[in-house]
Amino acid sequence: MMKNLFLSISLLVVCSFYVQAQNKTVNIFGFLVGKWEMKNKTGKVVESWTKHRDSLTGTSYQFDAKGDSILTEAVVLKKIDGVWHYCVTGFEKGNEGKTNFKLVAWANNTFTFENKQHDFPQKISYQNKGKEELLAWIEGNINGKTRKISFPYVKQ
């Protein structure tokens, strides 16, 4: 009985965060605006976000050690039929094409978008870590194994 009550309350809390996020304006994602940098083995990745009236647009570039860059993906964060979506277009080999991820959770400054039909990732999350830090991660299953890749960014 207590287990069912706890499960019901937990489900209600998660649903209320979801509904609350869908009713918010684009301002809830304002922490993304600007340029974010993450160093990696081959150079760095730079994500740039711009706020518009009712959406955000983002680009991600991979820079090599010489400073040459390649556009890896473009993103639009917008409402589709009243629900926030992370709409990504990939440009890297093996990651080409458009995919939409629906906002499924918002709590503790963390937003999670999901598309269970996508090969990998099935989830994309962004966490506001303050004015100078941003943590993003992707996760999902590949060949039956759960995988998570983190992207710690600092403000550029």
PyRosetta script that sets phi, psi and omega in degrees:
from pyrosetta import init, pose_from_sequence

init()
pose = pose_from_sequence("MMKNLFLSISLLVVCSFYVQAQNKTVNIFGFLVGKWEMKNKTGKVVESWTKHRDSLTGTSYQFDAKGDSILTEAVVLKKIDGVWHYCVTGFEKGNEGKTNFKLVAWANNTFTFENKQHDFPQKISYQNKGKEELLAWIEGNINGKTRKISFPYVKQ")
pose.set_psi(1, -48.8)
pose.set_omega(1, 179.5)
pose.set_phi(2, -64.1)
pose.set_psi(2, -36.7)
pose.set_omega(2, 180.0)
pose.set_phi(3, -63.2)
pose.set_psi(3, -44.0)
pose.set_omega(3, 178.5)
pose.set_phi(4, -64.9)
pose.set_psi(4, -38.6)
pose.set_omega(4, 178.7)
pose.set_phi(5, -64.7)
pose.set_psi(5, -45.8)
pose.set_omega(5, 178.2)
pose.set_phi(6, -61.0)
pose.set_psi(6, -43.4)
pose.set_omega(6, 179.7)
pose.set_phi(7, -63.1)
pose.set_psi(7, -41.9)
pose.set_omega(7, 179.1)
pose.set_phi(8, -64.7)
pose.set_psi(8, -43.2)
pose.set_omega(8, 179.4)
pose.set_phi(9, -65.3)
pose.set_psi(9, -43.4)
pose.set_omega(9, 179.1)
pose.set_phi(10, -60.1)
pose.set_psi(10, -43.5)
pose.set_omega(10, 179.6)
pose.set_phi(11, -64.2)
pose.set_psi(11, -40.3)
pose.set_omega(11, 178.7)
pose.set_phi(12, -63.3)
pose.set_psi(12, -42.3)
pose.set_omega(12, 179.2)
pose.set_phi(13, -63.7)
pose.set_psi(13, -46.9)
pose.set_omega(13, 179.7)
pose.set_phi(14, -60.9)
pose.set_psi(14, -44.4)
pose.set_omega(14, 179.8)
pose.set_phi(15, -63.2)
pose.set_psi(15, -38.2)
pose.set_omega(15, -179.3)
pose.set_phi(16, -67.6)
pose.set_psi(16, -36.9)
pose.set_omega(16, 175.3)
pose.set_phi(17, -63.5)
pose.set_psi(17, -40.1)
pose.set_omega(17, -179.7)
pose.set_phi(18, -64.0)
pose.set_psi(18, -49.2)
pose.set_omega(18, -179.4)
pose.set_phi(19, -64.0)
pose.set_psi(19, -42.1)
pose.set_omega(19, 179.3)
pose.set_phi(20, -59.9)
pose.set_psi(20, -42.4)
pose.set_omega(20, -179.5)
pose.set_phi(21, -66.6)
pose.set_psi(21, -36.8)
pose.set_omega(21, -177.8)
pose.set_phi(22, -69.0)
pose.set_psi(22, -27.1)
pose.set_omega(22, -179.3)
pose.set_phi(23, -84.5)
pose.set_psi(23, -9.6)
pose.set_omega(23, -177.6)
pose.set_phi(24, -79.8)
pose.set_psi(24, 159.7)
pose.set_omega(24, 176.2)
pose.set_phi(25, -85.7)
pose.set_psi(25, 178.3)
pose.set_omega(25, -179.4)
pose.set_phi(26, -60.5)
pose.set_psi(26, -17.2)
pose.set_omega(26, -179.1)
pose.set_phi(27, -60.4)
pose.set_psi(27, -24.4)
pose.set_omega(27, 179.9)
pose.set_phi(28, -64.8)
pose.set_psi(28, -19.4)
pose.set_omega(28, 178.7)
pose.set_phi(29, -102.2)
pose.set_psi(29, 10.7)
pose.set_omega(29, -176.0)
pose.set_phi(30, -57.9)
pose.set_psi(30, -26.9)
pose.set_omega(30, -179.7)
pose.set_phi(31, -63.0)
pose.set_psi(31, -19.4)
pose.set_omega(31, 179.6)
pose.set_phi(32, -75.2)
pose.set_psi(32, -24.9)
pose.set_omega(32, -172.3)
pose.set_phi(33, -58.1)
pose.set_psi(33, 132.4)
pose.set_omega(33, 178.7)
pose.set_phi(34, 122.0)
pose.set_psi(34, -167.4)
pose.set_omega(34, 179.0)
pose.set_phi(35, -108.6)
pose.set_psi(35, 134.4)
pose.set_omega(35, -178.8)
pose.set_phi(36, -124.9)
pose.set_psi(36, 138.3)
pose.set_omega(36, -175.9)
pose.set_phi(37, -125.0)
pose.set_psi(37, 140.8)
pose.set_omega(37, 174.9)
pose.set_phi(38, -134.8)
pose.set_psi(38, 122.5)
pose.set_omega(38, 176.9)
pose.set_phi(39, -80.2)
pose.set_psi(39, 143.7)
pose.set_omega(39, 176.6)
pose.set_phi(40, -139.4)
pose.set_psi(40, -175.2)
pose.set_omega(40, -175.3)
pose.set_phi(41, -60.6)
pose.set_psi(41, -32.4)
pose.set_omega(41, -174.3)
pose.set_phi(42, -102.2)
pose.set_psi(42, -0.4)
pose.set_omega(42, -178.3)
pose.set_phi(43, 152.1)
pose.set_psi(43, -109.7)
pose.set_omega(43, 178.4)
pose.set_phi(44, -158.5)
pose.set_psi(44, 161.8)
pose.set_omega(44, 173.7)
pose.set_phi(45, -117.0)
pose.set_psi(45, 135.2)
pose.set_omega(45, 177.2)
pose.set_phi(46, -122.9)
pose.set_psi(46, 123.6)
pose.set_omega(46, 173.2)
pose.set_phi(47, -105.5)
pose.set_psi(47, 131.7)
pose.set_omega(47, 176.6)
pose.set_phi(48, -121.3)
pose.set_psi(48, 131.8)
pose.set_omega(48, -179.6)
pose.set_phi(49, -123.1)
pose.set_psi(49, 137.5)
pose.set_omega(49, 177.7)
pose.set_phi(50, -126.0)
pose.set_psi(50, 133.6)
pose.set_omega(50, 178.7)
pose.set_phi(51, -91.3)
pose.set_psi(51, 136.1)
pose.set_omega(51, 174.0)
pose.set_phi(52, -117.2)
pose.set_psi(52, -177.6)
pose.set_omega(52, -176.7)
pose.set_phi(53, -56.9)
pose.set_psi(53, -45.8)
pose.set_omega(53, -176.3)
pose.set_phi(54, -134.0)
pose.set_psi(54, 23.2)
pose.set_omega(54, 178.9)
pose.set_phi(55, -160.4)
pose.set_psi(55, 171.6)
pose.set_omega(55, 170.5)
pose.set_phi(56, -126.7)
pose.set_psi(56, 145.8)
pose.set_omega(56, 173.1)
pose.set_phi(57, -121.0)
pose.set_psi(57, 144.1)
pose.set_omega(57, -179.1)
pose.set_phi(58, -138.3)
pose.set_psi(58, 152.0)
pose.set_omega(58, 173.9)
pose.set_phi(59, -131.8)
pose.set_psi(59, 151.6)
pose.set_omega(59, 177.5)
pose.set_phi(60, -128.8)
pose.set_psi(60, 125.1)
pose.set_omega(60, 179.2)
pose.set_phi(61, -118.8)
pose.set_psi(61, 139.3)
pose.set_omega(61, 172.5)
pose.set_phi(62, -99.5)
pose.set_psi(62, 124.4)
pose.set_omega(62, 177.2)
pose.set_phi(63, -107.0)
pose.set_psi(63, 134.4)
pose.set_omega(63, 175.3)
pose.set_phi(64, -87.8)
pose.set_psi(64, 179.4)
pose.set_omega(64, -176.6)
pose.set_phi(65, -60.9)
pose.set_psi(65, -26.5)
pose.set_omega(65, 179.6)
pose.set_phi(66, -83.3)
pose.set_psi(66, -9.5)
pose.set_omega(66, -179.4)
pose.set_phi(67, 97.5)
pose.set_psi(67, -2.0)
pose.set_omega(67, 176.3)
pose.set_phi(68, -71.9)
pose.set_psi(68, 143.6)
pose.set_omega(68, -176.3)
pose.set_phi(69, -126.7)
pose.set_psi(69, 158.3)
pose.set_omega(69, 174.7)
pose.set_phi(70, -139.3)
pose.set_psi(70, 134.7)
pose.set_omega(70, 176.5)
pose.set_phi(71, -70.4)
pose.set_psi(71, 121.2)
pose.set_omega(71, -179.5)
pose.set_phi(72, -98.4)
pose.set_psi(72, -34.2)
pose.set_omega(72, 176.1)
pose.set_phi(73, -161.4)
pose.set_psi(73, 157.0)
pose.set_omega(73, 174.8)
pose.set_phi(74, -124.5)
pose.set_psi(74, 141.5)
pose.set_omega(74, -174.8)
pose.set_phi(75, -130.8)
pose.set_psi(75, 143.3)
pose.set_omega(75, 169.1)
pose.set_phi(76, -124.8)
pose.set_psi(76, 126.2)
pose.set_omega(76, 176.7)
pose.set_phi(77, -103.6)
pose.set_psi(77, 109.5)
pose.set_omega(77, -173.2)
pose.set_phi(78, -151.8)
pose.set_psi(78, 165.4)
pose.set_omega(78, 175.7)
pose.set_phi(79, -87.8)
pose.set_psi(79, 135.0)
pose.set_omega(79, 173.1)
pose.set_phi(80, -123.7)
pose.set_psi(80, 118.2)
pose.set_omega(80, -175.7)
pose.set_phi(81, 51.7)
pose.set_psi(81, 41.4)
pose.set_omega(81, 176.1)
pose.set_phi(82, 81.2)
pose.set_psi(82, 3.9)
pose.set_omega(82, -177.6)
pose.set_phi(83, -120.6)
pose.set_psi(83, 132.4)
pose.set_omega(83, 179.1)
pose.set_phi(84, -67.1)
pose.set_psi(84, 136.5)
pose.set_omega(84, 178.2)
pose.set_phi(85, -132.6)
pose.set_psi(85, 145.9)
pose.set_omega(85, 172.7)
pose.set_phi(86, -102.6)
pose.set_psi(86, 104.3)
pose.set_omega(86, -173.7)
pose.set_phi(87, -103.9)
pose.set_psi(87, 108.6)
pose.set_omega(87, -172.9)
pose.set_phi(88, -112.4)
pose.set_psi(88, 139.1)
pose.set_omega(88, 172.3)
pose.set_phi(89, -117.3)
pose.set_psi(89, 117.6)
pose.set_omega(89, 179.9)
pose.set_phi(90, -93.0)
pose.set_psi(90, 145.6)
pose.set_omega(90, -179.0)
pose.set_phi(91, -120.4)
pose.set_psi(91, -9.7)
pose.set_omega(91, 180.0)
pose.set_phi(92, -76.6)
pose.set_psi(92, 150.3)
pose.set_omega(92, 177.2)
pose.set_phi(93, -58.5)
pose.set_psi(93, 130.2)
pose.set_omega(93, -177.5)
pose.set_phi(94, 85.6)
pose.set_psi(94, -6.0)
pose.set_omega(94, -178.9)
pose.set_phi(95, -133.5)
pose.set_psi(95, 27.8)
pose.set_omega(95, -178.2)
pose.set_phi(96, -80.3)
pose.set_psi(96, 154.5)
pose.set_omega(96, 173.0)
pose.set_phi(97, 108.5)
pose.set_psi(97, 176.4)
pose.set_omega(97, -177.2)
pose.set_phi(98, -107.1)
pose.set_psi(98, 139.5)
pose.set_omega(98, 177.2)
pose.set_phi(99, -145.0)
pose.set_psi(99, 136.3)
pose.set_omega(99, 177.0)
pose.set_phi(100, -106.0)
pose.set_psi(100, 138.3)
pose.set_omega(100, 176.5)
pose.set_phi(101, -121.7)
pose.set_psi(101, 129.2)
pose.set_omega(101, -176.7)
pose.set_phi(102, -90.1)
pose.set_psi(102, 138.8)
pose.set_omega(102, 175.4)
pose.set_phi(103, -63.8)
pose.set_psi(103, 121.5)
pose.set_omega(103, -178.5)
pose.set_phi(104, -118.4)
pose.set_psi(104, -15.9)
pose.set_omega(104, 179.7)
pose.set_phi(105, -153.0)
pose.set_psi(105, 146.2)
pose.set_omega(105, 176.0)
pose.set_phi(106, -149.9)
pose.set_psi(106, 110.3)
pose.set_omega(106, 178.9)
pose.set_phi(107, -161.0)
pose.set_psi(107, 148.9)
pose.set_omega(107, 176.0)
pose.set_phi(108, 51.6)
pose.set_psi(108, 46.0)
pose.set_omega(108, 179.3)
pose.set_phi(109, 61.4)
pose.set_psi(109, 22.7)
pose.set_omega(109, -179.3)
pose.set_phi(110, -122.4)
pose.set_psi(110, 131.5)
pose.set_omega(110, 178.5)
pose.set_phi(111, -115.2)
pose.set_psi(111, 131.6)
pose.set_omega(111, 179.6)
pose.set_phi(112, -123.7)
pose.set_psi(112, 127.8)
pose.set_omega(112, 179.0)
pose.set_phi(113, -111.9)
pose.set_psi(113, 144.2)
pose.set_omega(113, -174.3)
pose.set_phi(114, -138.7)
pose.set_psi(114, 144.9)
pose.set_omega(114, 170.4)
pose.set_phi(115, -144.2)
pose.set_psi(115, 96.6)
pose.set_omega(115, -175.7)
pose.set_phi(116, -65.8)
pose.set_psi(116, -19.6)
pose.set_omega(116, -178.9)
pose.set_phi(117, -85.6)
pose.set_psi(117, -12.5)
pose.set_omega(117, -178.0)
pose.set_phi(118, -75.5)
pose.set_psi(118, 145.7)
pose.set_omega(118, -177.2)
pose.set_phi(119, -63.8)
pose.set_psi(119, -58.3)
pose.set_omega(119, 174.2)
pose.set_phi(120, -163.9)
pose.set_psi(120, 133.2)
pose.set_omega(120, -2.0)
pose.set_phi(121, -82.9)
pose.set_psi(121, 165.7)
pose.set_omega(121, 171.9)
pose.set_phi(122, -97.8)
pose.set_psi(122, -20.3)
pose.set_omega(122, 178.9)
pose.set_phi(123, -131.9)
pose.set_psi(123, 143.3)
pose.set_omega(123, 174.2)
pose.set_phi(124, -130.0)
pose.set_psi(124, 128.2)
pose.set_omega(124, -178.4)
pose.set_phi(125, -128.0)
pose.set_psi(125, 147.2)
pose.set_omega(125, 174.1)
pose.set_phi(126, -129.2)
pose.set_psi(126, 134.8)
pose.set_omega(126, 178.1)
pose.set_phi(127, -124.9)
pose.set_psi(127, 125.4)
pose.set_omega(127, 176.4)
pose.set_phi(128, -75.2)
pose.set_psi(128, 113.4)
pose.set_omega(128, -178.9)
pose.set_phi(129, -105.9)
pose.set_psi(129, 17.0)
pose.set_omega(129, -178.8)
pose.set_phi(130, 115.1)
pose.set_psi(130, -174.1)
pose.set_omega(130, -174.4)
pose.set_phi(131, -69.0)
pose.set_psi(131, -24.4)
pose.set_omega(131, -173.5)
pose.set_phi(132, -111.0)
pose.set_psi(132, -6.6)
pose.set_omega(132, -176.6)
pose.set_phi(133, -134.4)
pose.set_psi(133, 145.3)
pose.set_omega(133, 179.0)
pose.set_phi(134, -142.2)
pose.set_psi(134, 132.6)
pose.set_omega(134, 177.0)
pose.set_phi(135, -116.4)
pose.set_psi(135, 125.1)
pose.set_omega(135, 175.5)
pose.set_phi(136, -120.0)
pose.set_psi(136, 152.4)
pose.set_omega(136, 173.4)
pose.set_phi(137, -153.8)
pose.set_psi(137, 154.6)
pose.set_omega(137, 175.2)
pose.set_phi(138, -120.1)
pose.set_psi(138, 149.0)
pose.set_omega(138, 179.3)
pose.set_phi(139, -153.9)
pose.set_psi(139, 160.0)
pose.set_omega(139, 178.8)
pose.set_phi(140, 163.6)
pose.set_psi(140, -168.6)
pose.set_omega(140, -178.9)
pose.set_phi(141, -107.7)
pose.set_psi(141, 136.2)
pose.set_omega(141, 172.9)
pose.set_phi(142, -127.4)
pose.set_psi(142, 118.6)
pose.set_omega(142, -179.0)
pose.set_phi(143, 51.6)
pose.set_psi(143, 41.6)
pose.set_omega(143, 176.6)
pose.set_phi(144, 80.7)
pose.set_psi(144, 1.1)
pose.set_omega(144, 179.6)
pose.set_phi(145, -111.6)
pose.set_psi(145, 134.2)
pose.set_omega(145, 178.3)
pose.set_phi(146, -76.1)
pose.set_psi(146, 135.1)
pose.set_omega(146, -179.6)
pose.set_phi(147, -136.0)
pose.set_psi(147, 141.8)
pose.set_omega(147, 178.0)
pose.set_phi(148, -136.6)
pose.set_psi(148, 132.0)
pose.set_omega(148, 178.8)
pose.set_phi(149, -124.4)
pose.set_psi(149, 125.0)
pose.set_omega(149, -178.2)
pose.set_phi(150, -100.1)
pose.set_psi(150, 148.8)
pose.set_omega(150, 179.7)
pose.set_phi(151, -130.7)
pose.set_psi(151, 90.8)
pose.set_omega(151, 179.0)
pose.set_phi(152, -82.7)
pose.set_psi(152, 117.0)
pose.set_omega(152, -177.9)
pose.set_phi(153, -107.8)
pose.set_psi(153, 151.6)
pose.set_omega(153, 170.3)
pose.set_phi(154, -122.5)
pose.set_psi(154, 151.2)
pose.set_omega(154, -179.3)
pose.set_phi(155, -65.5)
pose.set_psi(155, 134.8)
pose.set_omega(155, -178.8)
pose.set_phi(156, -92.4)
pose.dump_pdb("model.pdb")
